[in-house]
């Protein structure tokens, strides 16, 4: 009786799991590219701590996205992982972007 509705909901949750994985991977890749000294200079936690947090977040969301064709709801670790990546992207990323290395030429609208 609930077959099509259940399959549609499973597809929606699987797509949300894929989006959560992409968000965590994006945060992890950004953290890897930022210099270590930028984190304390911006008044944030250290780079190794953020790499550990985002590494586990990416791992948990990847396992949730891969195992999602079996059905089920996102677990607590996946929800915590998305929150951690959201905090990084909303708070830490804008702060450490100011300290990004490069030292290239400055154009009228910023670095080249």
N, C-alpha and C positions, 0 to 999 in steps of 0.2 A: 504494500500500500504506500509506503514512504520511500520506495526505491529511487525514483528520479529526484526527489527533493534531497535525499541523503547524498546522492552522487553530485548534485550541484553544490551543496554545502561543502562536501569534501574537496571539490575543485577550488572553491573560493578559499578555503583554509590552506590548501596547497599553494595557491598563488600568493597568499599572504606570507606563507613560510619562505617562498622564493624571494619575495620583496624584503623580508627581514634579513635573509642571508646576504643579499646584495648590499643592504644598508650597513651591516656589520663589516662586510669585506671592504666596502668603501672607506669606512672609518679606520680600519686596520691599515690599509694601504696609505692613507693620508698620514697616520701616525708614524709609519715607517719612513716616510719621506721628509719629515720635519727634523731639524737638528735637535740633538739632545739638550743643548743649552737653552732652547726656546721655551721649554716647559716651565722650569723654575723662573725664568725671566718674566714669563707671563703670569706668574703666581699660581700655577697649576701643579698637580701631582707630577711625579717624574715620568719620563718617557718609558722606562722599563715597566713601571706599574701599569701604565695605559696599554702597553703592548701585551702584557699578560691578560688584562681584563678583556681587551678587544680580541685577543687570540682565542680565549675561551668562549667569548660571545659568538665569534664566527664559527667555531667548532660546534657549539650547541645549535645554532640556527641551521648549519649545514646538515647536521644529523636529523633535524626536524624536517628539513625540506626533502632530503633523500628518502626518509622513511615515511613520507606522507601518503603514498599511494595505499598504504595499509589502512588509512583512515585514523580518526581520533582528533582530539583537540590539542592545541599547543600546550606543552607542559610548563611548569613554573620556571624552569631554567631558560626556556626560550623567551618567555616574557621578561625576565630579568636581563637577558642578553640584549633585547631590543631597547630596554630602558637605558642600559649602560651605553650602547652605541648612540642613542639619542642624546644623552647628556654630553658625550664627547663631541658630536656634530654640532650641537646647539651652543655649548659653552666653551669647550676647550679649543676646537678648531678655529673659531674666529679670533681667539686671543693669541694663539701661537702663529697664525698666518702672518701677523705683523713682524715676526722675528725670522721669517723664512729667509734662508740664505739666497744668494744669487749675485748680488753686487754688480749686476749688468748695467747697461746704459739706462738712464732715466729719460723717458719720453715725456711729452706733454700730459699724458694720461697715466703715468706710472712706469714701472720697469718694462723693458722690452722682453 
